[in-house]
Amino acid sequence: MAKKTDEELYDVAINMIGSVAKLPIIRVDREAFLRQQFADSEYLDEILEHGPATCIYGGVIAEKGGWGD
């Protein structure tokens, strides 16, 4: 097999990126998902504003059976 030139490798990469860009994408309503997952949490407003990772030390993740159990 002949070694490919940089230009050929570039073309392969661009074609692959174009193919991947055409794949269907799953869309998630972030706020609805977080409201469902953390509905009973006292930290819900903070989670919605900053994301669940900001509440790890507040016990939210542990309450949901997530990280650090």
mmCIF file of the N, C-alpha and C atoms, coordinates in Angstrom:
data_MODEL
# 
_entry.id   MODEL 
# 
loop_
_atom_site.group_PDB 
_atom_site.id 
_atom_site.type_symbol 
_atom_site.label_atom_id 
_atom_site.label_alt_id 
_atom_site.label_comp_id 
_atom_site.label_asym_id 
_atom_site.label_entity_id 
_atom_site.label_seq_id 
_atom_site.pdbx_PDB_ins_code 
_atom_site.Cartn_x 
_atom_site.Cartn_y 
_atom_site.Cartn_z 
_atom_site.occupancy 
_atom_site.B_iso_or_equiv 
_atom_site.pdbx_formal_charge 
_atom_site.auth_seq_id 
_atom_site.auth_comp_id 
_atom_site.auth_asym_id 
_atom_site.auth_atom_id 
_atom_site.pdbx_PDB_model_num 
ATOM 1   N N  . MET A 1 1  ? 0.841   -1.172 0.000  1.00 0.00 ? 1  MET A N  1 
ATOM 2   C CA . MET A 1 1  ? 0.000   0.000  0.000  1.00 0.00 ? 1  MET A CA 1 
ATOM 3   C C  . MET A 1 1  ? 0.890   1.241  0.000  1.00 0.00 ? 1  MET A C  1 
ATOM 4   N N  . ALA A 1 2  ? 0.588   2.156  -0.895 1.00 0.00 ? 2  ALA A N  1 
ATOM 5   C CA . ALA A 1 2  ? 1.380   3.374  -1.013 1.00 0.00 ? 2  ALA A CA 1 
ATOM 6   C C  . ALA A 1 2  ? 1.050   4.328  0.127  1.00 0.00 ? 2  ALA A C  1 
ATOM 7   N N  . LYS A 1 3  ? 2.055   5.050  0.556  1.00 0.00 ? 3  LYS A N  1 
ATOM 8   C CA . LYS A 1 3  ? 1.874   6.026  1.621  1.00 0.00 ? 3  LYS A CA 1 
ATOM 9   C C  . LYS A 1 3  ? 1.098   7.222  1.069  1.00 0.00 ? 3  LYS A C  1 
ATOM 10  N N  . LYS A 1 4  ? 0.102   7.683  1.823  1.00 0.00 ? 4  LYS A N  1 
ATOM 11  C CA . LYS A 1 4  ? -0.720  8.796  1.363  1.00 0.00 ? 4  LYS A CA 1 
ATOM 12  C C  . LYS A 1 4  ? -0.026  10.123 1.646  1.00 0.00 ? 4  LYS A C  1 
ATOM 13  N N  . THR A 1 5  ? -0.273  11.060 0.752  1.00 0.00 ? 5  THR A N  1 
ATOM 14  C CA . THR A 1 5  ? 0.283   12.393 0.948  1.00 0.00 ? 5  THR A CA 1 
ATOM 15  C C  . THR A 1 5  ? -0.564  13.156 1.955  1.00 0.00 ? 5  THR A C  1 
ATOM 16  N N  . ASP A 1 6  ? -0.022  14.253 2.437  1.00 0.00 ? 6  ASP A N  1 
ATOM 17  C CA . ASP A 1 6  ? -0.766  15.101 3.374  1.00 0.00 ? 6  ASP A CA 1 
ATOM 18  C C  . ASP A 1 6  ? -2.069  15.590 2.748  1.00 0.00 ? 6  ASP A C  1 
ATOM 19  N N  . GLU A 1 7  ? -2.037  15.911 1.484  1.00 0.00 ? 7  GLU A N  1 
ATOM 20  C CA . GLU A 1 7  ? -3.243  16.392 0.795  1.00 0.00 ? 7  GLU A CA 1 
ATOM 21  C C  . GLU A 1 7  ? -4.309  15.295 0.725  1.00 0.00 ? 7  GLU A C  1 
ATOM 22  N N  . GLU A 1 8  ? -3.894  14.072 0.472  1.00 0.00 ? 8  GLU A N  1 
ATOM 23  C CA . GLU A 1 8  ? -4.847  12.955 0.434  1.00 0.00 ? 8  GLU A CA 1 
ATOM 24  C C  . GLU A 1 8  ? -5.439  12.701 1.829  1.00 0.00 ? 8  GLU A C  1 
ATOM 25  N N  . LEU A 1 9  ? -4.603  12.769 2.846  1.00 0.00 ? 9  LEU A N  1 
ATOM 26  C CA . LEU A 1 9  ? -5.087  12.585 4.212  1.00 0.00 ? 9  LEU A CA 1 
ATOM 27  C C  . LEU A 1 9  ? -6.057  13.702 4.598  1.00 0.00 ? 9  LEU A C  1 
ATOM 28  N N  . TYR A 1 10 ? -5.762  14.914 4.164  1.00 0.00 ? 10 TYR A N  1 
ATOM 29  C CA . TYR A 1 10 ? -6.646  16.047 4.425  1.00 0.00 ? 10 TYR A CA 1 
ATOM 30  C C  . TYR A 1 10 ? -8.007  15.809 3.765  1.00 0.00 ? 10 TYR A C  1 
ATOM 31  N N  . ASP A 1 11 ? -8.008  15.367 2.524  1.00 0.00 ? 11 ASP A N  1 
ATOM 32  C CA . ASP A 1 11 ? -9.257  15.086 1.814  1.00 0.00 ? 11 ASP A CA 1 
ATOM 33  C C  . ASP A 1 11 ? -10.068 14.006 2.511  1.00 0.00 ? 11 ASP A C  1 
ATOM 34  N N  . VAL A 1 12 ? -9.399  12.970 2.982  1.00 0.00 ? 12 VAL A N  1 
ATOM 35  C CA . VAL A 1 12 ? -10.092 11.897 3.707  1.00 0.00 ? 12 VAL A CA 1 
ATOM 36  C C  . VAL A 1 12 ? -10.716 12.456 4.986  1.00 0.00 ? 12 VAL A C  1 
ATOM 37  N N  . ALA A 1 13 ? -9.982  13.272 5.716  1.00 0.00 ? 13 ALA A N  1 
ATOM 38  C CA . ALA A 1 13 ? -10.492 13.852 6.959  1.00 0.00 ? 13 ALA A CA 1 
ATOM 39  C C  . ALA A 1 13 ? -11.697 14.750 6.691  1.00 0.00 ? 13 ALA A C  1 
ATOM 40  N N  . ILE A 1 14 ? -11.618 15.588 5.665  1.00 0.00 ? 14 ILE A N  1 
ATOM 41  C CA . ILE A 1 14 ? -12.728 16.485 5.327  1.00 0.00 ? 14 ILE A CA 1 
ATOM 42  C C  . ILE A 1 14 ? -13.951 15.676 4.912  1.00 0.00 ? 14 ILE A C  1 
ATOM 43  N N  . ASN A 1 15 ? -13.767 14.634 4.135  1.00 0.00 ? 15 ASN A N  1 
ATOM 44  C CA . ASN A 1 15 ? -14.890 13.784 3.728  1.00 0.00 ? 15 ASN A CA 1 
ATOM 45  C C  . ASN A 1 15 ? -15.527 13.099 4.933  1.00 0.00 ? 15 ASN A C  1 
ATOM 46  N N  . MET A 1 16 ? -14.697 12.651 5.886  1.00 0.00 ? 16 MET A N  1 
ATOM 47  C CA . MET A 1 16 ? -15.231 11.990 7.075  1.00 0.00 ? 16 MET A CA 1 
ATOM 48  C C  . MET A 1 16 ? -16.027 12.982 7.930  1.00 0.00 ? 16 MET A C  1 
ATOM 49  N N  . ILE A 1 17 ? -15.509 14.188 8.102  1.00 0.00 ? 17 ILE A N  1 
ATOM 50  C CA . ILE A 1 17 ? -16.216 15.215 8.871  1.00 0.00 ? 17 ILE A CA 1 
ATOM 51  C C  . ILE A 1 17 ? -17.553 15.531 8.205  1.00 0.00 ? 17 ILE A C  1 
ATOM 52  N N  . GLY A 1 18 ? -17.563 15.617 6.886  1.00 0.00 ? 18 GLY A N  1 
ATOM 53  C CA . GLY A 1 18 ? -18.804 15.871 6.156  1.00 0.00 ? 18 GLY A CA 1 
ATOM 54  C C  . GLY A 1 18 ? -19.807 14.755 6.350  1.00 0.00 ? 18 GLY A C  1 
ATOM 55  N N  . SER A 1 19 ? -19.336 13.515 6.357  1.00 0.00 ? 19 SER A N  1 
ATOM 56  C CA . SER A 1 19 ? -20.228 12.363 6.561  1.00 0.00 ? 19 SER A CA 1 
ATOM 57  C C  . SER A 1 19 ? -20.796 12.350 7.969  1.00 0.00 ? 19 SER A C  1 
ATOM 58  N N  . VAL A 1 20 ? -19.968 12.613 8.961  1.00 0.00 ? 20 VAL A N  1 
ATOM 59  C CA . VAL A 1 20 ? -20.411 12.629 10.347 1.00 0.00 ? 20 VAL A CA 1 
ATOM 60  C C  . VAL A 1 20 ? -21.421 13.753 10.571 1.00 0.00 ? 20 VAL A C  1 
ATOM 61  N N  . ALA A 1 21 ? -21.215 14.884 9.925  1.00 0.00 ? 21 ALA A N  1 
ATOM 62  C CA . ALA A 1 21 ? -22.116 16.022 10.086 1.00 0.00 ? 21 ALA A CA 1 
ATOM 63  C C  . ALA A 1 21 ? -23.522 15.711 9.569  1.00 0.00 ? 21 ALA A C  1 
ATOM 64  N N  . LYS A 1 22 ? -23.650 14.726 8.706  1.00 0.00 ? 22 LYS A N  1 
ATOM 65  C CA . LYS A 1 22 ? -24.958 14.363 8.148  1.00 0.00 ? 22 LYS A CA 1 
ATOM 66  C C  . LYS A 1 22 ? -25.718 13.353 9.013  1.00 0.00 ? 22 LYS A C  1 
ATOM 67  N N  . LEU A 1 23 ? -25.073 12.803 10.037 1.00 0.00 ? 23 LEU A N  1 
ATOM 68  C CA . LEU A 1 23 ? -25.726 11.822 10.901 1.00 0.00 ? 23 LEU A CA 1 
ATOM 69  C C  . LEU A 1 23 ? -26.811 12.490 11.736 1.00 0.00 ? 23 LEU A C  1 
ATOM 70  N N  . PRO A 1 24 ? -27.876 11.744 12.046 1.00 0.00 ? 24 PRO A N  1 
ATOM 71  C CA . PRO A 1 24 ? -28.922 12.331 12.890 1.00 0.00 ? 24 PRO A CA 1 
ATOM 72  C C  . PRO A 1 24 ? -28.398 12.639 14.287 1.00 0.00 ? 24 PRO A C  1 
ATOM 73  N N  . ILE A 1 25 ? -28.925 13.674 14.871 1.00 0.00 ? 25 ILE A N  1 
ATOM 74  C CA . ILE A 1 25 ? -28.474 14.121 16.187 1.00 0.00 ? 25 ILE A CA 1 
ATOM 75  C C  . ILE A 1 25 ? -29.637 14.010 17.165 1.00 0.00 ? 25 ILE A C  1 
ATOM 76  N N  . ILE A 1 26 ? -29.338 13.557 18.370 1.00 0.00 ? 26 ILE A N  1 
ATOM 77  C CA . ILE A 1 26 ? -30.341 13.497 19.414 1.00 0.00 ? 26 ILE A CA 1 
ATOM 78  C C  . ILE A 1 26 ? -30.324 14.826 20.157 1.00 0.00 ? 26 ILE A C  1 
ATOM 79  N N  . ARG A 1 27 ? -31.474 15.425 20.264 1.00 0.00 ? 27 ARG A N  1 
ATOM 80  C CA . ARG A 1 27 ? -31.566 16.705 20.974 1.00 0.00 ? 27 ARG A CA 1 
ATOM 81  C C  . ARG A 1 27 ? -32.286 16.474 22.300 1.00 0.00 ? 27 ARG A C  1 
ATOM 82  N N  . VAL A 1 28 ? -31.767 17.119 23.326 1.00 0.00 ? 28 VAL A N  1 
ATOM 83  C CA . VAL A 1 28 ? -32.336 16.984 24.663 1.00 0.00 ? 28 VAL A CA 1 
ATOM 84  C C  . VAL A 1 28 ? -32.683 18.375 25.180 1.00 0.00 ? 28 VAL A C  1 
ATOM 85  N N  . ASP A 1 29 ? -33.884 18.515 25.704 1.00 0.00 ? 29 ASP A N  1 
ATOM 86  C CA . ASP A 1 29 ? -34.274 19.759 26.363 1.00 0.00 ? 29 ASP A CA 1 
ATOM 87  C C  . ASP A 1 29 ? -33.612 19.744 27.736 1.00 0.00 ? 29 ASP A C  1 
ATOM 88  N N  . ARG A 1 30 ? -32.521 20.475 27.864 1.00 0.00 ? 30 ARG A N  1 
ATOM 89  C CA . ARG A 1 30 ? -31.693 20.440 29.069 1.00 0.00 ? 30 ARG A CA 1 
ATOM 90  C C  . ARG A 1 30 ? -32.497 20.775 30.319 1.00 0.00 ? 30 ARG A C  1 
ATOM 91  N N  . GLU A 1 31 ? -33.264 21.865 30.247 1.00 0.00 ? 31 GLU A N  1 
ATOM 92  C CA . GLU A 1 31 ? -34.000 22.286 31.438 1.00 0.00 ? 31 GLU A CA 1 
ATOM 93  C C  . GLU A 1 31 ? -35.038 21.246 31.845 1.00 0.00 ? 31 GLU A C  1 
ATOM 94  N N  . ALA A 1 32 ? -35.778 20.703 30.876 1.00 0.00 ? 32 ALA A N  1 
ATOM 95  C CA . ALA A 1 32 ? -36.791 19.688 31.197 1.00 0.00 ? 32 ALA A CA 1 
ATOM 96  C C  . ALA A 1 32 ? -36.134 18.442 31.791 1.00 0.00 ? 32 ALA A C  1 
ATOM 97  N N  . PHE A 1 33 ? -35.005 18.030 31.229 1.00 0.00 ? 33 PHE A N  1 
ATOM 98  C CA . PHE A 1 33 ? -34.301 16.857 31.733 1.00 0.00 ? 33 PHE A CA 1 
ATOM 99  C C  . PHE A 1 33 ? -33.836 17.079 33.173 1.00 0.00 ? 33 PHE A C  1 
ATOM 100 N N  . LEU A 1 34 ? -33.209 18.231 33.431 1.00 0.00 ? 34 LEU A N  1 
ATOM 101 C CA . LEU A 1 34 ? -32.720 18.508 34.776 1.00 0.00 ? 34 LEU A CA 1 
ATOM 102 C C  . LEU A 1 34 ? -33.870 18.643 35.767 1.00 0.00 ? 34 LEU A C  1 
ATOM 103 N N  . ARG A 1 35 ? -34.965 19.259 35.347 1.00 0.00 ? 35 ARG A N  1 
ATOM 104 C CA . ARG A 1 35 ? -36.127 19.382 36.239 1.00 0.00 ? 35 ARG A CA 1 
ATOM 105 C C  . ARG A 1 35 ? -36.677 18.002 36.607 1.00 0.00 ? 35 ARG A C  1 
ATOM 106 N N  . GLN A 1 36 ? -36.678 17.098 35.650 1.00 0.00 ? 36 GLN A N  1 
ATOM 107 C CA . GLN A 1 36 ? -37.175 15.741 35.914 1.00 0.00 ? 36 GLN A CA 1 
ATOM 108 C C  . GLN A 1 36 ? -36.228 14.985 36.848 1.00 0.00 ? 36 GLN A C  1 
ATOM 109 N N  . GLN A 1 37 ? -34.936 15.055 36.590 1.00 0.00 ? 37 GLN A N  1 
ATOM 110 C CA . GLN A 1 37 ? -33.959 14.297 37.361 1.00 0.00 ? 37 GLN A CA 1 
ATOM 111 C C  . GLN A 1 37 ? -33.795 14.817 38.787 1.00 0.00 ? 37 GLN A C  1 
ATOM 112 N N  . PHE A 1 38 ? -33.926 16.123 38.968 1.00 0.00 ? 38 PHE A N  1 
ATOM 113 C CA . PHE A 1 38 ? -33.682 16.727 40.277 1.00 0.00 ? 38 PHE A CA 1 
ATOM 114 C C  . PHE A 1 38 ? -34.925 17.417 40.825 1.00 0.00 ? 38 PHE A C  1 
ATOM 115 N N  . ALA A 1 39 ? -36.092 16.888 40.502 1.00 0.00 ? 39 ALA A N  1 
ATOM 116 C CA . ALA A 1 39 ? -37.367 17.510 40.875 1.00 0.00 ? 39 ALA A CA 1 
ATOM 117 C C  . ALA A 1 39 ? -37.498 17.746 42.374 1.00 0.00 ? 39 ALA A C  1 
ATOM 118 N N  . ASP A 1 40 ? -37.014 16.846 43.186 1.00 0.00 ? 40 ASP A N  1 
ATOM 119 C CA . ASP A 1 40 ? -37.170 16.949 44.635 1.00 0.00 ? 40 ASP A CA 1 
ATOM 120 C C  . ASP A 1 40 ? -35.987 17.612 45.332 1.00 0.00 ? 40 ASP A C  1 
ATOM 121 N N  . SER A 1 41 ? -35.040 18.103 44.558 1.00 0.00 ? 41 SER A N  1 
ATOM 122 C CA . SER A 1 41 ? -33.827 18.661 45.154 1.00 0.00 ? 41 SER A CA 1 
ATOM 123 C C  . SER A 1 41 ? -34.023 20.106 45.582 1.00 0.00 ? 41 SER A C  1 
ATOM 124 N N  . GLU A 1 42 ? -33.491 20.433 46.736 1.00 0.00 ? 42 GLU A N  1 
ATOM 125 C CA . GLU A 1 42 ? -33.514 21.813 47.202 1.00 0.00 ? 42 GLU A CA 1 
ATOM 126 C C  . GLU A 1 42 ? -32.563 22.686 46.385 1.00 0.00 ? 42 GLU A C  1 
ATOM 127 N N  . TYR A 1 43 ? -31.704 22.063 45.579 1.00 0.00 ? 43 TYR A N  1 
ATOM 128 C CA . TYR A 1 43 ? -30.712 22.778 44.784 1.00 0.00 ? 43 TYR A CA 1 
ATOM 129 C C  . TYR A 1 43 ? -31.139 22.955 43.324 1.00 0.00 ? 43 TYR A C  1 
ATOM 130 N N  . LEU A 1 44 ? -32.415 22.717 43.024 1.00 0.00 ? 44 LEU A N  1 
ATOM 131 C CA . LEU A 1 44 ? -32.873 22.729 41.633 1.00 0.00 ? 44 LEU A CA 1 
ATOM 132 C C  . LEU A 1 44 ? -32.535 24.030 40.910 1.00 0.00 ? 44 LEU A C  1 
ATOM 133 N N  . ASP A 1 45 ? -32.778 25.173 41.526 1.00 0.00 ? 45 ASP A N  1 
ATOM 134 C CA . ASP A 1 45 ? -32.484 26.452 40.865 1.00 0.00 ? 45 ASP A CA 1 
ATOM 135 C C  . ASP A 1 45 ? -31.003 26.590 40.538 1.00 0.00 ? 45 ASP A C  1 
ATOM 136 N N  . GLU A 1 46 ? -30.152 26.187 41.470 1.00 0.00 ? 46 GLU A N  1 
ATOM 137 C CA . GLU A 1 46 ? -28.706 26.248 41.238 1.00 0.00 ? 46 GLU A CA 1 
ATOM 138 C C  . GLU A 1 46 ? -28.294 25.283 40.122 1.00 0.00 ? 46 GLU A C  1 
ATOM 139 N N  . ILE A 1 47 ? -28.891 24.101 40.114 1.00 0.00 ? 47 ILE A N  1 
ATOM 140 C CA . ILE A 1 47 ? -28.602 23.113 39.076 1.00 0.00 ? 47 ILE A CA 1 
ATOM 141 C C  . ILE A 1 47 ? -29.005 23.642 37.713 1.00 0.00 ? 47 ILE A C  1 
ATOM 142 N N  . LEU A 1 48 ? -30.171 24.262 37.624 1.00 0.00 ? 48 LEU A N  1 
ATOM 143 C CA . LEU A 1 48 ? -30.630 24.807 36.346 1.00 0.00 ? 48 LEU A CA 1 
ATOM 144 C C  . LEU A 1 48 ? -29.719 25.925 35.861 1.00 0.00 ? 48 LEU A C  1 
ATOM 145 N N  . GLU A 1 49 ? -29.228 26.734 36.781 1.00 0.00 ? 49 GLU A N  1 
ATOM 146 C CA . GLU A 1 49 ? -28.389 27.865 36.393 1.00 0.00 ? 49 GLU A CA 1 
ATOM 147 C C  . GLU A 1 49 ? -26.958 27.458 36.063 1.00 0.00 ? 49 GLU A C  1 
ATOM 148 N N  . HIS A 1 50 ? -26.370 26.558 36.885 1.00 0.00 ? 50 HIS A N  1 
ATOM 149 C CA . HIS A 1 50 ? -24.943 26.263 36.748 1.00 0.00 ? 50 HIS A CA 1 
ATOM 150 C C  . HIS A 1 50 ? -24.630 24.828 36.344 1.00 0.00 ? 50 HIS A C  1 
ATOM 151 N N  . GLY A 1 51 ? -25.608 23.933 36.381 1.00 0.00 ? 51 GLY A N  1 
ATOM 152 C CA . GLY A 1 51 ? -25.372 22.528 36.062 1.00 0.00 ? 51 GLY A CA 1 
ATOM 153 C C  . GLY A 1 51 ? -25.198 21.695 37.315 1.00 0.00 ? 51 GLY A C  1 
ATOM 154 N N  . PRO A 1 52 ? -25.462 20.403 37.223 1.00 0.00 ? 52 PRO A N  1 
ATOM 155 C CA . PRO A 1 52 ? -25.418 19.536 38.398 1.00 0.00 ? 52 PRO A CA 1 
ATOM 156 C C  . PRO A 1 52 ? -24.026 19.376 39.003 1.00 0.00 ? 52 PRO A C  1 
ATOM 157 N N  . ALA A 1 53 ? -22.988 19.525 38.216 1.00 0.00 ? 53 ALA A N  1 
ATOM 158 C CA . ALA A 1 53 ? -21.634 19.339 38.748 1.00 0.00 ? 53 ALA A CA 1 
ATOM 159 C C  . ALA A 1 53 ? -21.288 20.367 39.816 1.00 0.00 ? 53 ALA A C  1 
ATOM 160 N N  . THR A 1 54 ? -21.933 21.521 39.801 1.00 0.00 ? 54 THR A N  1 
ATOM 161 C CA . THR A 1 54 ? -21.638 22.544 40.800 1.00 0.00 ? 54 THR A CA 1 
ATOM 162 C C  . THR A 1 54 ? -22.172 22.169 42.170 1.00 0.00 ? 54 THR A C  1 
ATOM 163 N N  . CYS A 1 55 ? -23.030 21.161 42.234 1.00 0.00 ? 55 CYS A N  1 
ATOM 164 C CA . CYS A 1 55 ? -23.659 20.784 43.508 1.00 0.00 ? 55 CYS A CA 1 
ATOM 165 C C  . CYS A 1 55 ? -23.136 19.464 44.053 1.00 0.00 ? 55 CYS A C  1 
ATOM 166 N N  . ILE A 1 56 ? -22.045 18.978 43.539 1.00 0.00 ? 56 ILE A N  1 
ATOM 167 C CA . ILE A 1 56 ? -21.519 17.694 44.002 1.00 0.00 ? 56 ILE A CA 1 
ATOM 168 C C  . ILE A 1 56 ? -21.298 17.708 45.507 1.00 0.00 ? 56 ILE A C  1 
ATOM 169 N N  . TYR A 1 57 ? -20.705 18.763 46.019 1.00 0.00 ? 57 TYR A N  1 
ATOM 170 C CA . TYR A 1 57 ? -20.400 18.822 47.440 1.00 0.00 ? 57 TYR A CA 1 
ATOM 171 C C  . TYR A 1 57 ? -21.630 19.142 48.284 1.00 0.00 ? 57 TYR A C  1 
ATOM 172 N N  . GLY A 1 58 ? -22.708 19.573 47.621 1.00 0.00 ? 58 GLY A N  1 
ATOM 173 C CA . GLY A 1 58 ? -23.948 19.836 48.336 1.00 0.00 ? 58 GLY A CA 1 
ATOM 174 C C  . GLY A 1 58 ? -24.766 18.582 48.530 1.00 0.00 ? 58 GLY A C  1 
ATOM 175 N N  . GLY A 1 59 ? -24.313 17.460 48.012 1.00 0.00 ? 59 GLY A N  1 
ATOM 176 C CA . GLY A 1 59 ? -24.995 16.194 48.201 1.00 0.00 ? 59 GLY A CA 1 
ATOM 177 C C  . GLY A 1 59 ? -26.013 15.851 47.137 1.00 0.00 ? 59 GLY A C  1 
ATOM 178 N N  . VAL A 1 60 ? -26.218 16.722 46.174 1.00 0.00 ? 60 VAL A N  1 
ATOM 179 C CA . VAL A 1 60 ? -27.239 16.462 45.162 1.00 0.00 ? 60 VAL A CA 1 
ATOM 180 C C  . VAL A 1 60 ? -26.911 15.220 44.352 1.00 0.00 ? 60 VAL A C  1 
ATOM 181 N N  . ILE A 1 61 ? -25.687 15.115 43.884 1.00 0.00 ? 61 ILE A N  1 
ATOM 182 C CA . ILE A 1 61 ? -25.315 13.964 43.061 1.00 0.00 ? 61 ILE A CA 1 
ATOM 183 C C  . ILE A 1 61 ? -25.458 12.679 43.873 1.00 0.00 ? 61 ILE A C  1 
ATOM 184 N N  . ALA A 1 62 ? -25.023 12.693 45.102 1.00 0.00 ? 62 ALA A N  1 
ATOM 185 C CA . ALA A 1 62 ? -25.124 11.511 45.955 1.00 0.00 ? 62 ALA A CA 1 
ATOM 186 C C  . ALA A 1 62 ? -26.585 11.128 46.177 1.00 0.00 ? 62 ALA A C  1 
ATOM 187 N N  . GLU A 1 63 ? -27.479 12.137 46.328 1.00 0.00 ? 63 GLU A N  1 
ATOM 188 C CA . GLU A 1 63 ? -28.903 11.849 46.510 1.00 0.00 ? 63 GLU A CA 1 
ATOM 189 C C  . GLU A 1 63 ? -29.482 11.114 45.305 1.00 0.00 ? 63 GLU A C  1 
ATOM 190 N N  . LYS A 1 64 ? -28.979 11.425 44.117 1.00 0.00 ? 64 LYS A N  1 
ATOM 191 C CA . LYS A 1 64 ? -29.496 10.818 42.902 1.00 0.00 ? 64 LYS A CA 1 
ATOM 192 C C  . LYS A 1 64 ? -28.805 9.496  42.585 1.00 0.00 ? 64 LYS A C  1 
ATOM 193 N N  . GLY A 1 65 ? -27.944 9.036  43.449 1.00 0.00 ? 65 GLY A N  1 
ATOM 194 C CA . GLY A 1 65 ? -27.260 7.758  43.228 1.00 0.00 ? 65 GLY A CA 1 
ATOM 195 C C  . GLY A 1 65 ? -26.134 7.868  42.219 1.00 0.00 ? 65 GLY A C  1 
ATOM 196 N N  . GLY A 1 66 ? -25.549 9.051  42.113 1.00 0.00 ? 66 GLY A N  1 
ATOM 197 C CA . GLY A 1 66 ? -24.514 9.282  41.127 1.00 0.00 ? 66 GLY A CA 1 
ATOM 198 C C  . GLY A 1 66 ? -23.126 9.167  41.689 1.00 0.00 ? 66 GLY A C  1 
ATOM 199 N N  . TRP A 1 67 ? -22.261 10.083 41.279 1.00 0.00 ? 67 TRP A N  1 
ATOM 200 C CA . TRP A 1 67 ? -20.841 10.049 41.591 1.00 0.00 ? 67 TRP A CA 1 
ATOM 201 C C  . TRP A 1 67 ? -20.569 9.952  43.083 1.00 0.00 ? 67 TRP A C  1 
ATOM 202 N N  . GLY A 1 68 ? -19.562 9.198  43.417 1.00 0.00 ? 68 GLY A N  1 
ATOM 203 C CA . GLY A 1 68 ? -19.040 9.171  44.766 1.00 0.00 ? 68 GLY A CA 1 
ATOM 204 C C  . GLY A 1 68 ? -19.792 8.317  45.761 1.00 0.00 ? 68 GLY A C  1 
ATOM 205 N N  . ASP A 1 69 ? -20.731 7.504  45.292 1.00 0.00 ? 69 ASP A N  1 
ATOM 206 C CA . ASP A 1 69 ? -21.464 6.647  46.223 1.00 0.00 ? 69 ASP A CA 1 
ATOM 207 C C  . ASP A 1 69 ? -20.622 5.480  46.659 1.00 0.00 ? 69 ASP A C  1 
# 
